[in-house]
Amino acid sequence: MSPPVLPMLAKRTEELPAGENWIYEPKWDGFRAIVFRDGDEVLIQSRDEKPLNRYFPELLGPLRRGLPTRYVADGEIVIAKDGALDFDELQLRLHPAASRVNLLAEKSPAAVVFFDLLCEGAHDLRNEPFRARRETLQKVLSRVGAPIHLTPATTDRGVAADWFKRFEGAGLDGVMAKSPDDIYEPNKRTMFKVKHERDCDCVVAGFRWHKKVETGVGSLLLGLFNNEEKLQHVGVCSSFSVETRRELAEFLEPYRKNALNDHPWMEWAALDAGQRMPGAQSRWSSGKDLSWEPVRVELVAEVAYDHMQRDRFRHIAQFRRWRFDKKPTDCTYAQLEVVAPHELAQIFGLLG
């Protein structure tokens, strides 16, 4: 089997599927990776077919030791920090300078959690049922230890439901449900993923224009007030139809008038477009266009989000509706559901 191979994907569902014929796994929040080994050659391939070797040099040795001389395995690269997965640390690895990557690799080493085996030796396993691939993967990984792991799995729906609630505090993304009879189908959504979703009322403090839709809104910039009553940038809403993008631009036009008068982000709007708003994530790709249009801090939007990464939405939020009955000052972090942290070491203790 030669690279590239596209990974098998999952469809989102609202709850764990009914019935007993399922294998459940935690959904890891990291970089999807398909690992190819042929003798001394190791290739870590990303979900979009790009090589990741240079960003995770500390994994190349462990991916050779104790494993077959030829294999292809599907998994997730993660970084654990302070008892939880840290996606921000992962993103920092995508740096053009090898010296910086090596420094981060020593400071915050990554791990690989495998959950599928596509090839062992000369045997292409993609047409084997998942239960058989899982059994072979367990045998293959029985001789290795950290930073290489086998994901926990269960056929007990009650255990999976418990994982869904408990493991979120450690930064895991939800639960996967896989049919034990399924073959491995690249780029096909045959698995199921159950992710957390919650509602939150946010201030809309500005927007960005869409790059391709003329006079259309690309994304809404969302904010929440912290304990010091400072408005923090917590994320964006950006999934809109072309028609809605243009309607939003028309709707927001009156709120652009005198928008910088007493705007909490006025100093960021006045500076270079590369400057970050308070609370915004830092990215090594600072050349990205971060320009934005302020609006008066008068609008409140109800959005759906899955979970928080520190004080920001981990993924793009989904717009639900305008809340004209809410005051912007009511949009605080206090409304968010607090998930008790769960020691990641306990989860890794379940790993093979």
Protein Blocks (a to p, Z undefined) as FASTA:
>chain_A
ZZddddddddddfbdcedjkbcddddddddddddddehjbccdddfkopafklmmmmlmm
mmmgopafbdcddddddddeehiacfklmmmmmcfblklmmmmmmmmccddddfbdfbgc
jbcfklpcfklmmmmmmmmmmmgccfbdcddddfbfklmmmmmmmmmmnopabdcdddfk
bccdehiafbccdddddddddddfbdcddfklghiafbdcdddddfkopacdfbdcfbdc
fklmmmmmmmmmmmmgoklgopaklmmmmmcfkbccehiacdfklmbccbdcddddfbcc
ddddfbdehjacfbacddfbdcfkbcfklmcfklpccdddddfklmmmmpZZ
